[in-house]
Amino acid sequence: MMTYLLAIGIILLVMVGWVAVQHLARQFALRHPEFGSYPEEPGGCGSCGNSSCSRKKNGDEQL
């Protein structure tokens, strides 16, 4: 049981850490515009992450 709780705790810490890293990167990009904007992750239609998806171009965002 302790191993299970430890694994859940580690996973949560990694996820919170990743959100913190993204926040710090956005703040750095705002303070230093000479380096360019913060590259956001591609969204696409939501299923594959491909921003040039033919489903999105045709307006068919349902799977």
Jmol script that loads the backbone (N, CA, C; Angstrom):
load data "model"
ATOM      1  N   MET A   1       0.823  -1.190   0.000  1.00  0.00           N
ATOM      2  CA  MET A   1       0.000   0.000   0.000  1.00  0.00           C
ATOM      3  C   MET A   1       0.868   1.255   0.000  1.00  0.00           C
ATOM      4  N   MET A   2       1.955   1.220   0.748  1.00  0.00           N
ATOM      5  CA  MET A   2       2.839   2.378   0.807  1.00  0.00           C
ATOM      6  C   MET A   2       3.482   2.648  -0.549  1.00  0.00           C
ATOM      7  N   THR A   3       3.836   1.584  -1.272  1.00  0.00           N
ATOM      8  CA  THR A   3       4.421   1.741  -2.599  1.00  0.00           C
ATOM      9  C   THR A   3       3.425   2.395  -3.549  1.00  0.00           C
ATOM     10  N   TYR A   4       2.172   2.008  -3.453  1.00  0.00           N
ATOM     11  CA  TYR A   4       1.107   2.571  -4.279  1.00  0.00           C
ATOM     12  C   TYR A   4       0.962   4.068  -4.024  1.00  0.00           C
ATOM     13  N   LEU A   5       0.910   4.460  -2.763  1.00  0.00           N
ATOM     14  CA  LEU A   5       0.774   5.868  -2.414  1.00  0.00           C
ATOM     15  C   LEU A   5       2.015   6.666  -2.820  1.00  0.00           C
ATOM     16  N   LEU A   6       3.172   6.070  -2.683  1.00  0.00           N
ATOM     17  CA  LEU A   6       4.408   6.722  -3.093  1.00  0.00           C
ATOM     18  C   LEU A   6       4.420   6.965  -4.599  1.00  0.00           C
ATOM     19  N   ALA A   7       3.984   5.981  -5.368  1.00  0.00           N
ATOM     20  CA  ALA A   7       3.938   6.127  -6.823  1.00  0.00           C
ATOM     21  C   ALA A   7       2.971   7.241  -7.230  1.00  0.00           C
ATOM     22  N   ILE A   8       1.808   7.291  -6.602  1.00  0.00           N
ATOM     23  CA  ILE A   8       0.837   8.347  -6.893  1.00  0.00           C
ATOM     24  C   ILE A   8       1.425   9.710  -6.540  1.00  0.00           C
ATOM     25  N   GLY A   9       2.084   9.804  -5.406  1.00  0.00           N
ATOM     26  CA  GLY A   9       2.707  11.059  -4.988  1.00  0.00           C
ATOM     27  C   GLY A   9       3.780  11.532  -5.956  1.00  0.00           C
ATOM     28  N   ILE A  10       4.598  10.617  -6.426  1.00  0.00           N
ATOM     29  CA  ILE A  10       5.653  10.970  -7.381  1.00  0.00           C
ATOM     30  C   ILE A  10       5.055  11.451  -8.688  1.00  0.00           C
ATOM     31  N   ILE A  11       4.026  10.767  -9.172  1.00  0.00           N
ATOM     32  CA  ILE A  11       3.375  11.173 -10.422  1.00  0.00           C
ATOM     33  C   ILE A  11       2.771  12.563 -10.283  1.00  0.00           C
ATOM     34  N   LEU A  12       2.106  12.836  -9.169  1.00  0.00           N
ATOM     35  CA  LEU A  12       1.531  14.159  -8.948  1.00  0.00           C
ATOM     36  C   LEU A  12       2.610  15.233  -8.871  1.00  0.00           C
ATOM     37  N   LEU A  13       3.711  14.945  -8.197  1.00  0.00           N
ATOM     38  CA  LEU A  13       4.802  15.906  -8.120  1.00  0.00           C
ATOM     39  C   LEU A  13       5.405  16.206  -9.484  1.00  0.00           C
ATOM     40  N   VAL A  14       5.539  15.188 -10.322  1.00  0.00           N
ATOM     41  CA  VAL A  14       6.069  15.393 -11.672  1.00  0.00           C
ATOM     42  C   VAL A  14       5.114  16.270 -12.484  1.00  0.00           C
ATOM     43  N   MET A  15       3.816  16.021 -12.380  1.00  0.00           N
ATOM     44  CA  MET A  15       2.843  16.823 -13.124  1.00  0.00           C
ATOM     45  C   MET A  15       2.839  18.276 -12.644  1.00  0.00           C
ATOM     46  N   VAL A  16       2.862  18.492 -11.352  1.00  0.00           N
ATOM     47  CA  VAL A  16       2.902  19.855 -10.815  1.00  0.00           C
ATOM     48  C   VAL A  16       4.215  20.533 -11.211  1.00  0.00           C
ATOM     49  N   GLY A  17       5.295  19.792 -11.200  1.00  0.00           N
ATOM     50  CA  GLY A  17       6.582  20.336 -11.627  1.00  0.00           C
ATOM     51  C   GLY A  17       6.564  20.775 -13.083  1.00  0.00           C
ATOM     52  N   TRP A  18       5.912  19.993 -13.938  1.00  0.00           N
ATOM     53  CA  TRP A  18       5.833  20.351 -15.357  1.00  0.00           C
ATOM     54  C   TRP A  18       5.011  21.623 -15.556  1.00  0.00           C
ATOM     55  N   VAL A  19       3.923  21.773 -14.821  1.00  0.00           N
ATOM     56  CA  VAL A  19       3.121  22.994 -14.903  1.00  0.00           C
ATOM     57  C   VAL A  19       3.947  24.192 -14.428  1.00  0.00           C
ATOM     58  N   ALA A  20       4.733  24.007 -13.391  1.00  0.00           N
ATOM     59  CA  ALA A  20       5.583  25.090 -12.888  1.00  0.00           C
ATOM     60  C   ALA A  20       6.645  25.476 -13.914  1.00  0.00           C
ATOM     61  N   VAL A  21       7.227  24.495 -14.582  1.00  0.00           N
ATOM     62  CA  VAL A  21       8.228  24.784 -15.610  1.00  0.00           C
ATOM     63  C   VAL A  21       7.595  25.568 -16.756  1.00  0.00           C
ATOM     64  N   GLN A  22       6.396  25.180 -17.185  1.00  0.00           N
ATOM     65  CA  GLN A  22       5.712  25.915 -18.247  1.00  0.00           C
ATOM     66  C   GLN A  22       5.437  27.349 -17.824  1.00  0.00           C
ATOM     67  N   HIS A  23       5.003  27.547 -16.591  1.00  0.00           N
ATOM     68  CA  HIS A  23       4.721  28.894 -16.096  1.00  0.00           C
ATOM     69  C   HIS A  23       5.995  29.740 -16.084  1.00  0.00           C
ATOM     70  N   LEU A  24       7.084  29.165 -15.595  1.00  0.00           N
ATOM     71  CA  LEU A  24       8.346  29.902 -15.567  1.00  0.00           C
ATOM     72  C   LEU A  24       8.831  30.244 -16.974  1.00  0.00           C
ATOM     73  N   ALA A  25       8.635  29.339 -17.920  1.00  0.00           N
ATOM     74  CA  ALA A  25       9.045  29.611 -19.298  1.00  0.00           C
ATOM     75  C   ALA A  25       8.212  30.738 -19.906  1.00  0.00           C
ATOM     76  N   ARG A  26       6.916  30.755 -19.620  1.00  0.00           N
ATOM     77  CA  ARG A  26       6.072  31.848 -20.119  1.00  0.00           C
ATOM     78  C   ARG A  26       6.492  33.178 -19.510  1.00  0.00           C
ATOM     79  N   GLN A  27       6.761  33.194 -18.215  1.00  0.00           N
ATOM     80  CA  GLN A  27       7.189  34.422 -17.543  1.00  0.00           C
ATOM     81  C   GLN A  27       8.526  34.908 -18.098  1.00  0.00           C
ATOM     82  N   PHE A  28       9.441  33.990 -18.357  1.00  0.00           N
ATOM     83  CA  PHE A  28      10.732  34.356 -18.935  1.00  0.00           C
ATOM     84  C   PHE A  28      10.539  34.960 -20.315  1.00  0.00           C
ATOM     85  N   ALA A  29       9.647  34.367 -21.123  1.00  0.00           N
ATOM     86  CA  ALA A  29       9.393  34.875 -22.470  1.00  0.00           C
ATOM     87  C   ALA A  29       8.778  36.271 -22.418  1.00  0.00           C
ATOM     88  N   LEU A  30       7.945  36.541 -21.425  1.00  0.00           N
ATOM     89  CA  LEU A  30       7.358  37.879 -21.295  1.00  0.00           C
ATOM     90  C   LEU A  30       8.413  38.912 -20.892  1.00  0.00           C
ATOM     91  N   ARG A  31       9.353  38.527 -20.035  1.00  0.00           N
ATOM     92  CA  ARG A  31      10.389  39.453 -19.586  1.00  0.00           C
ATOM     93  C   ARG A  31      11.472  39.673 -20.634  1.00  0.00           C
ATOM     94  N   HIS A  32      11.644  38.706 -21.545  1.00  0.00           N
ATOM     95  CA  HIS A  32      12.704  38.780 -22.547  1.00  0.00           C
ATOM     96  C   HIS A  32      12.131  38.575 -23.950  1.00  0.00           C
ATOM     97  N   PRO A  33      11.429  39.583 -24.491  1.00  0.00           N
ATOM     98  CA  PRO A  33      10.821  39.426 -25.823  1.00  0.00           C
ATOM     99  C   PRO A  33      11.856  39.309 -26.941  1.00  0.00           C
ATOM    100  N   GLU A  34      13.106  39.676 -26.678  1.00  0.00           N
ATOM    101  CA  GLU A  34      14.132  39.581 -27.721  1.00  0.00           C
ATOM    102  C   GLU A  34      14.430  38.131 -28.111  1.00  0.00           C
ATOM    103  N   PHE A  35      14.052  37.192 -27.263  1.00  0.00           N
ATOM    104  CA  PHE A  35      14.265  35.771 -27.579  1.00  0.00           C
ATOM    105  C   PHE A  35      13.085  35.149 -28.307  1.00  0.00           C
ATOM    106  N   GLY A  36      12.033  35.915 -28.524  1.00  0.00           N
ATOM    107  CA  GLY A  36      10.847  35.400 -29.206  1.00  0.00           C
ATOM    108  C   GLY A  36       9.777  35.004 -28.205  1.00  0.00           C
ATOM    109  N   SER A  37       8.629  34.653 -28.730  1.00  0.00           N
ATOM    110  CA  SER A  37       7.499  34.296 -27.874  1.00  0.00           C
ATOM    111  C   SER A  37       7.615  32.855 -27.390  1.00  0.00           C
ATOM    112  N   TYR A  38       6.830  32.552 -26.378  1.00  0.00           N
ATOM    113  CA  TYR A  38       6.800  31.192 -25.831  1.00  0.00           C
ATOM    114  C   TYR A  38       6.082  30.281 -26.817  1.00  0.00           C
ATOM    115  N   PRO A  39       6.713  29.208 -27.256  1.00  0.00           N
ATOM    116  CA  PRO A  39       6.060  28.315 -28.218  1.00  0.00           C
ATOM    117  C   PRO A  39       4.987  27.457 -27.532  1.00  0.00           C
ATOM    118  N   GLU A  40       3.744  27.762 -27.791  1.00  0.00           N
ATOM    119  CA  GLU A  40       2.650  26.981 -27.207  1.00  0.00           C
ATOM    120  C   GLU A  40       2.603  25.611 -27.880  1.00  0.00           C
ATOM    121  N   GLU A  41       2.078  24.641 -27.162  1.00  0.00           N
ATOM    122  CA  GLU A  41       1.939  23.304 -27.714  1.00  0.00           C
ATOM    123  C   GLU A  41       0.856  23.308 -28.779  1.00  0.00           C
ATOM    124  N   PRO A  42       1.060  22.576 -29.871  1.00  0.00           N
ATOM    125  CA  PRO A  42       0.046  22.562 -30.932  1.00  0.00           C
ATOM    126  C   PRO A  42      -1.247  21.927 -30.450  1.00  0.00           C
ATOM    127  N   GLY A  43      -2.365  22.520 -30.837  1.00  0.00           N
ATOM    128  CA  GLY A  43      -3.655  22.011 -30.395  1.00  0.00           C
ATOM    129  C   GLY A  43      -4.337  21.138 -31.428  1.00  0.00           C
ATOM    130  N   GLY A  44      -4.379  21.614 -32.667  1.00  0.00           N
ATOM    131  CA  GLY A  44      -5.061  20.852 -33.707  1.00  0.00           C
ATOM    132  C   GLY A  44      -6.533  20.692 -33.391  1.00  0.00           C
ATOM    133  N   CYS A  45      -7.104  19.598 -33.811  1.00  0.00           N
ATOM    134  CA  CYS A  45      -8.526  19.361 -33.579  1.00  0.00           C
ATOM    135  C   CYS A  45      -8.757  18.662 -32.236  1.00  0.00           C
ATOM    136  N   GLY A  46      -7.695  18.324 -31.556  1.00  0.00           N
ATOM    137  CA  GLY A  46      -7.828  17.735 -30.238  1.00  0.00           C
ATOM    138  C   GLY A  46      -7.605  16.243 -30.191  1.00  0.00           C
ATOM    139  N   SER A  47      -7.576  15.588 -31.336  1.00  0.00           N
ATOM    140  CA  SER A  47      -7.427  14.142 -31.295  1.00  0.00           C
ATOM    141  C   SER A  47      -5.998  13.686 -31.558  1.00  0.00           C
ATOM    142  N   CYS A  48      -5.293  14.401 -32.444  1.00  0.00           N
ATOM    143  CA  CYS A  48      -3.957  13.928 -32.784  1.00  0.00           C
ATOM    144  C   CYS A  48      -2.878  14.969 -32.534  1.00  0.00           C
ATOM    145  N   GLY A  49      -3.250  16.228 -32.350  1.00  0.00           N
ATOM    146  CA  GLY A  49      -2.268  17.266 -32.132  1.00  0.00           C
ATOM    147  C   GLY A  49      -1.669  17.832 -33.396  1.00  0.00           C
ATOM    148  N   ASN A  50      -2.099  17.357 -34.556  1.00  0.00           N
ATOM    149  CA  ASN A  50      -1.598  17.837 -35.831  1.00  0.00           C
ATOM    150  C   ASN A  50      -2.333  19.114 -36.199  1.00  0.00           C
ATOM    151  N   SER A  51      -1.622  20.258 -36.241  1.00  0.00           N
ATOM    152  CA  SER A  51      -2.281  21.534 -36.506  1.00  0.00           C
ATOM    153  C   SER A  51      -2.700  21.679 -37.965  1.00  0.00           C
ATOM    154  N   SER A  52      -2.174  20.872 -38.876  1.00  0.00           N
ATOM    155  CA  SER A  52      -2.561  20.946 -40.276  1.00  0.00           C
ATOM    156  C   SER A  52      -3.493  19.790 -40.642  1.00  0.00           C
ATOM    157  N   CYS A  53      -4.288  19.367 -39.685  1.00  0.00           N
ATOM    158  CA  CYS A  53      -5.184  18.230 -39.860  1.00  0.00           C
ATOM    159  C   CYS A  53      -6.269  18.551 -40.883  1.00  0.00           C
ATOM    160  N   SER A  54      -6.582  17.614 -41.757  1.00  0.00           N
ATOM    161  CA  SER A  54      -7.614  17.842 -42.765  1.00  0.00           C
ATOM    162  C   SER A  54      -8.997  17.932 -42.140  1.00  0.00           C
ATOM    163  N   ARG A  55      -9.207  17.286 -41.001  1.00  0.00           N
ATOM    164  CA  ARG A  55     -10.504  17.387 -40.324  1.00  0.00           C
ATOM    165  C   ARG A  55     -10.779  18.826 -39.885  1.00  0.00           C
ATOM    166  N   LYS A  56      -9.745  19.507 -39.390  1.00  0.00           N
ATOM    167  CA  LYS A  56      -9.920  20.872 -38.933  1.00  0.00           C
ATOM    168  C   LYS A  56     -10.185  21.794 -40.121  1.00  0.00           C
ATOM    169  N   LYS A  57      -9.513  21.562 -41.248  1.00  0.00           N
ATOM    170  CA  LYS A  57      -9.707  22.396 -42.434  1.00  0.00           C
ATOM    171  C   LYS A  57     -11.118  22.241 -42.984  1.00  0.00           C
ATOM    172  N   ASN A  58     -11.656  21.031 -42.924  1.00  0.00           N
ATOM    173  CA  ASN A  58     -12.986  20.782 -43.466  1.00  0.00           C
ATOM    174  C   ASN A  58     -14.091  21.136 -42.465  1.00  0.00           C
ATOM    175  N   GLY A  59     -13.728  21.506 -41.271  1.00  0.00           N
ATOM    176  CA  GLY A  59     -14.703  21.852 -40.253  1.00  0.00           C
ATOM    177  C   GLY A  59     -15.289  20.649 -39.545  1.00  0.00           C
ATOM    178  N   ASP A  60     -14.800  19.457 -39.842  1.00  0.00           N
ATOM    179  CA  ASP A  60     -15.290  18.234 -39.203  1.00  0.00           C
ATOM    180  C   ASP A  60     -14.385  17.900 -38.035  1.00  0.00           C
ATOM    181  N   GLU A  61     -14.742  18.385 -36.849  1.00  0.00           N
ATOM    182  CA  GLU A  61     -13.904  18.153 -35.681  1.00  0.00           C
ATOM    183  C   GLU A  61     -14.390  16.973 -34.855  1.00  0.00           C
ATOM    184  N   GLN A  62     -15.423  16.301 -35.277  1.00  0.00           N
ATOM    185  CA  GLN A  62     -15.912  15.110 -34.595  1.00  0.00           C
ATOM    186  C   GLN A  62     -15.202  13.894 -35.137  1.00  0.00           C
ATOM    187  N   LEU A  63     -14.966  12.897 -34.303  1.00  0.00           N
ATOM    188  CA  LEU A  63     -14.337  11.665 -34.773  1.00  0.00           C
ATOM    189  C   LEU A  63     -15.348  10.663 -35.198  1.00  0.00           C
TER     190      LEU A  63
END
end "model"
wireframe off; spacefill off
backbone 0.3
color backbone group
